[in-house]
């Protein structure tokens, strides 16, 4: 459901004040995009029907019903999406939330790996059943799009076999020496793990961490490699317990650092309600953590992306501050581009923020997205539970760590 108000658009051409850069931008409005001037909804009419639910009621100021679309809130977003952006649906299954989390792009084969929903609605996984890990080929998807003349195709997906030690995959990054790095929530008595999985058949797997000094993690959520040190950083939260496939949590929600050389693990950030997505800037000096505390219908809890300084010696996270409080549900997966812009999946698609917290724009799907990944320069794959979308944006837009 979208909450809409009428806004007079400026036609095919816009003259828009770029708040982030402090300059005026004159540009043709790209296809499949709309201009959203914050001045147009700063004061709403007396008879406006205000939103009472940020998860199911989405704010759609332009009253556009042509989804998906790019919503341009700030002129700097035009540099991100380029002059001819597009968003296409490349896979779908209305009865199965097959495209939830853990996206990793492998350039060598032009494939994206990802996991199905672990324990949630339409996930087909629970205390008795593991979730599934898949891949799809983007070359095949682009060929189908170009030959069919449509923005909707359904490329075949392939399930990846994983050993029983890997249960409820929820986060992923890589590649590292040809391996995917998976963060797995665990299931029942099988603990949460960090595992290396070969991206090529037979997809041999090695668990590299499954405890914190003899205690099981709650349910590991997401993982990233630090861009300069090469160490792993991962989040641990309580979704396994909330989705009834893990026992009562025994640790706080925290962010951990795993030394890839020594296997030493330690906490680098705490006092986060439900730590979720994680990402770093290209220089590794700033870390971002998504707090999904408001999930489950708790509107007064955090739905916030926090920024931290990363101590250059200890890699502890310091000086926490708010990057953004999300207006649509909660922030889930995070990515950062080479220019320092932060992308977060949320209840209406993907939202993009400048490093100073300015909302630049949205990949507005009008449906929930849990995660996304850059698939080489100028491409982003968005996981939206029962659908996968491919966004073609400016060729200069590149991700830091996928």
C-alpha positions in Angstrom: 0.0 0.0 0.0 1.3 3.4 -0.9 0.4 6.8 0.7 0.3 9.4 -2.0 -0.1 13.1 -2.5 -0.3 15.0 -5.7 2.8 16.8 -6.8 3.3 18.8 -10.0 6.3 17.4 -11.8 8.5 19.7 -13.9 8.1 17.7 -17.2 10.9 16.0 -19.0 13.5 18.6 -17.8 14.3 19.6 -14.2 16.3 22.3 -12.6 17.0 20.9 -9.2 19.0 22.2 -6.2 21.6 19.6 -5.3 21.7 20.0 -1.5 24.5 17.5 -1.1 26.9 19.2 -3.5 25.6 22.7 -2.9 25.1 23.4 -6.6 22.3 23.6 -9.1 21.9 20.6 -11.5 20.2 21.0 -14.8 19.5 17.6 -16.4 17.0 15.7 -18.4 14.9 13.5 -16.2 16.0 9.9 -17.1 13.5 7.2 -18.1 11.7 5.2 -15.4 12.3 8.0 -12.9 10.4 10.7 -11.1 11.5 13.9 -9.3 10.6 14.1 -5.6 11.2 17.6 -4.3 11.3 17.6 -0.4 9.7 21.0 -0.5 6.6 19.5 -2.1 5.7 17.4 1.0 7.3 19.4 3.9 3.8 20.7 4.7 0.9 18.3 4.0 -2.7 19.3 3.4 -5.1 19.4 6.3 -7.1 16.4 5.0 -4.0 14.2 4.4 -4.3 10.6 5.6 -1.1 10.1 7.6 0.7 6.8 7.6 0.2 4.6 10.6 2.5 1.7 9.5 5.9 2.2 7.9 6.2 -1.5 6.7 3.0 -1.8 4.7 2.2 1.9 3.9 4.8 3.4 1.6 5.2 7.1 1.0 4.8 7.8 -2.7 4.8 11.6 -3.1 4.5 11.8 -6.9 1.4 9.6 -6.9 3.1 7.5 -9.6 1.8 4.0 -10.0 4.4 2.9 -12.4 6.6 0.5 -10.3 9.5 -0.1 -10.2 10.9 3.4 -10.6 13.8 5.6 -9.5 12.7 8.4 -7.1 15.1 11.3 -7.3 15.1 13.3 -4.0 18.5 15.0 -4.7 20.4 15.9 -7.8 23.3 13.8 -6.8 21.2 10.7 -7.4 21.3 11.5 -11.2 25.0 10.8 -11.1 24.4 7.4 -9.5 21.7 6.2 -11.9 23.0 7.8 -15.1 21.1 9.0 -18.2 19.4 5.8 -19.1 18.7 3.7 -16.0 16.3 0.7 -15.8 14.9 -1.8 -13.3 13.9 -5.2 -14.7 12.3 -8.2 -13.0 14.5 -11.2 -13.8 13.2 -14.0 -11.6 10.0 -14.6 -9.6 8.1 -17.2 -7.7 4.9 -15.9 -6.0 4.7 -19.0 -3.6 8.3 -19.0 -2.4 10.5 -16.3 -0.8 13.5 -17.7 -2.6 15.4 -14.4 -2.9 16.0 -13.1 0.6 19.6 -12.6 1.7 23.3 -13.4 1.3 23.9 -12.0 -2.3 27.4 -12.4 -3.7 28.4 -11.6 -7.3 31.1 -13.6 -9.1 32.5 -11.7 -12.0 34.2 -14.6 -13.6 31.0 -16.4 -14.3 28.6 -13.4 -14.2 26.6 -15.2 -11.5 24.8 -14.0 -8.3 24.5 -16.3 -5.4 21.8 -15.8 -2.7 19.7 -17.5 0.0 16.0 -18.0 0.5 14.1 -16.6 3.6 15.1 -18.4 6.7 12.1 -19.1 8.9 9.9 -16.2 7.6 6.7 -16.2 5.6 6.9 -18.2 2.3 10.5 -19.2 3.3 9.7 -23.0 3.4 12.2 -23.3 6.2 11.7 -23.8 9.9 13.1 -25.8 12.9 12.8 -28.9 10.8 13.9 -27.6 7.4 17.0 -25.7 6.2 16.7 -22.8 3.9 18.1 -23.0 0.3 21.1 -21.4 -1.4 20.8 -20.5 -5.1 22.5 -18.9 -8.0 21.4 -17.3 -11.3 23.3 -16.2 -14.4 23.1 -12.5 -15.3 24.4 -13.0 -18.8 21.4 -15.3 -19.4 19.0 -12.8 -17.8 20.3 -9.9 -20.0 20.0 -12.1 -23.1 16.4 -12.9 -22.2 15.6 -9.2 -21.6 17.1 -8.1 -24.8 15.5 -10.8 -27.0 12.1 -10.6 -25.4 11.7 -6.8 -25.5 10.2 -6.9 -22.0 11.3 -5.7 -18.6 10.1 -8.9 -17.0 11.7 -12.3 -17.5 12.1 -15.4 -15.4 15.6 -16.7 -15.6 16.2 -20.3 -14.3 17.9 -20.5 -10.8 20.1 -23.3 -9.6 20.2 -24.6 -6.0 23.7 -25.1 -4.5 24.2 -28.2 -2.3 25.6 -27.4 1.1 26.6 -29.7 3.9 24.5 -30.3 7.0 26.9 -28.2 9.1 25.7 -25.1 7.2 22.1 -24.2 8.3 20.0 -21.2 7.6 22.4 -19.1 5.5 21.6 -15.4 6.0 24.7 -13.4 5.1 27.4 -13.6 2.5 30.3 -11.8 1.0 33.4 -12.6 -1.1 34.9 -13.9 -3.1 38.0 -14.8 -1.0 40.5 -16.9 -2.9 37.6 -18.3 -5.0 35.4 -18.9 -1.9 32.1 -17.4 -0.9 32.0 -16.4 2.8 28.7 -17.4 4.4 27.2 -16.3 7.7 24.8 -19.0 8.8 22.2 -18.6 11.6 22.2 -22.3 12.6 19.1 -24.4 13.3 18.1 -26.3 16.4 21.2 -27.7 18.0 23.4 -27.0 14.9 25.3 -23.8 15.8 25.7 -20.6 13.9 28.8 -20.7 11.7 31.0 -18.7 9.4 31.9 -20.9 6.4 33.9 -20.8 3.2 32.2 -22.3 0.2 33.8 -22.8 -3.2 31.8 -20.9 -5.9 32.5 -23.7 -8.4 31.3 -27.3 -8.3 31.4 -29.4 -6.2 31.0 -26.4 -3.9 33.2 -27.9 -1.1 32.7 -26.1 2.2 34.8 -25.4 5.3 33.5 -24.1 8.6 36.0 -21.6 10.0 34.0 -20.4 13.1 31.1 -21.8 15.2 31.5 -20.4 18.7 32.5 -17.6 21.0 34.8 -19.2 23.6 32.6 -22.2 23.8 29.3 -20.4 23.6 27.0 -20.5 20.6 26.2 -17.3 18.8 22.5 -16.4 18.7 22.0 -16.4 14.9 24.6 -14.8 12.7 23.1 -12.4 10.3 25.5 -10.6 7.9 29.2 -10.5 7.1 31.7 -8.3 5.3 35.5 -8.3 4.6 37.4 -5.2 5.8 38.7 -3.5 2.6 42.3 -3.0 3.9 43.0 -5.5 6.7 41.1 -8.5 5.1 39.6 -9.4 8.4 35.9 -10.6 8.7 33.3 -8.6 10.5 29.8 -10.0 11.2 26.6 -9.3 13.1 24.8 -11.5 15.5 21.1 -11.0 16.4 18.1 -13.0 17.6 16.1 -13.7 14.4 16.6 -17.4 14.7 14.8 -17.3 18.1 12.1 -14.9 16.8 11.5 -17.2 13.8 11.5 -20.3 16.1 14.4 -22.2 14.7 17.0 -21.3 17.4 17.0 -21.5 21.2 16.7 -18.6 23.6 19.5 -16.0 23.0 22.4 -16.2 25.4 24.5 -13.3 24.1 23.7 -9.6 23.4 23.2 -8.4 19.9 26.8 -7.5 18.9 29.2 -7.0 16.0 32.3 -9.2 15.9 35.7 -9.2 14.3 37.3 -12.5 13.1 41.0 -12.4 12.3 41.5 -14.5 9.2 45.2 -15.3 10.1 44.9 -16.2 13.8 41.1 -17.1 14.0 40.8 -14.8 17.0 37.3 -13.4 17.5 36.3 -10.4 19.6 33.4 -7.9 19.9 33.9 -4.5 18.2 30.4 -2.9 18.8 27.5 -3.5 21.2 24.4 -1.8 22.5 22.6 -2.3 19.2 19.0 -3.7 19.4 19.1 -6.0 16.4 22.4 -5.6 14.5 21.8 -6.6 10.9 23.5 -5.4 7.7 27.1 -4.3 7.7 29.3 -2.4 5.2 32.5 -0.4 5.0 33.7 2.6 3.0 36.5 1.9 0.4 39.2 3.1 2.8 37.9 1.0 5.6 37.8 4.0 8.0 34.0 4.1 8.4 31.7 1.2 9.1 27.9 1.1 8.8 25.5 -1.1 10.8 21.8 -1.5 10.2 19.7 -1.8 13.4 16.4 -3.5 12.7 14.9 -3.2 16.2 11.5 -2.0 14.8 10.9 -5.3 13.0 8.0 -7.3 14.2 5.7 -4.3 14.6 7.6 -2.1 17.1 7.5 1.4 15.6 9.2 3.1 18.5 12.3 0.9 18.2 15.3 1.6 15.9 15.0 1.4 12.1 18.3 3.1 11.8 21.7 2.9 10.0 24.5 3.8 12.3 28.0 5.1 11.2 31.1 4.3 13.2 34.8 5.2 13.0 37.0 2.1 12.7 40.0 2.3 15.0 43.1 1.9 12.7 44.9 -0.3 15.2 42.3 -2.4 17.0 39.5 -2.1 14.3 37.1 -1.5 17.2 34.0 0.6 16.1 34.0 4.0 17.7 32.0 7.3 17.8 28.6 5.9 16.8 26.3 8.4 15.1 23.1 8.2 13.0 23.4 8.1 9.3 19.7 7.7 8.7 16.4 6.6 10.2 14.5 4.7 7.5 11.0 5.9 6.6 10.0 2.5 5.2 10.2 -0.4 7.6 13.8 -1.1 8.7 17.2 -1.1 7.0 18.4 -4.6 6.2 21.3 -5.3 3.9 23.9 -2.5 3.3 26.3 -1.7 0.4 28.6 1.3 -0.1 29.7 2.6 -3.5 33.2 3.9 -4.3 32.0 7.5 -3.8 30.9 6.7 -0.2 27.1 6.6 -0.8 25.3 4.1 1.3 22.6 1.8 -0.1 20.1 0.0 2.2 17.3 -2.5 1.5 14.0 -1.7 3.2 10.3 -2.0 3.0 9.8 0.0 -0.3 12.9 -1.2 -2.2 16.4 0.3 -1.9 17.2 3.7 -0.5 20.5 5.6 -1.1 22.1 8.1 1.3 25.1 10.4 0.9 27.8 10.1 3.6 26.3 13.1 5.4 22.9 11.4 5.7 21.2 13.2 2.8 18.5 11.0 1.1 19.6 11.0 -2.5 17.0 8.7 -4.0 15.2 5.4 -4.0 15.0 2.3 -6.2 11.3 2.3 -5.5 9.8 -1.2 -5.9 6.8 -0.7 -3.6 7.6 -4.1 -2.2 10.1 -5.1 0.5 13.7 -5.8 -0.3 16.0 -7.5 2.2 19.3 -7.2 0.4 21.1 -6.1 -2.7 24.6 -6.5 -4.3 26.6 -4.6 -7.0 27.1 -6.9 -10.0 30.1 -5.1 -11.5 30.1 -1.5 -12.6 26.6 0.0 -13.4 24.6 -3.0 -12.2 22.8 -3.9 -9.0 20.8 -7.0 -8.2 18.0 -6.5 -5.7 16.5 -9.4 -3.7 12.8 -8.9 -3.0 11.7 -12.2 -1.4 9.6 -13.6 -4.2 11.3 -11.5 -7.0 14.8 -10.6 -8.2 15.4 -7.3 -9.9 18.3 -6.1 -12.0 18.9 -2.4 -12.0 21.1 -0.9 -14.8 22.6 2.4 -13.6 25.5 4.7 -14.4 28.6 2.7 -15.6 30.7 4.8 -13.1 28.7 3.5 -10.1 30.6 0.7 -8.5 30.4 -1.1 -5.2 33.2 -1.3 -2.5 32.7 -4.9 -1.2 30.0 -7.1 -2.6 
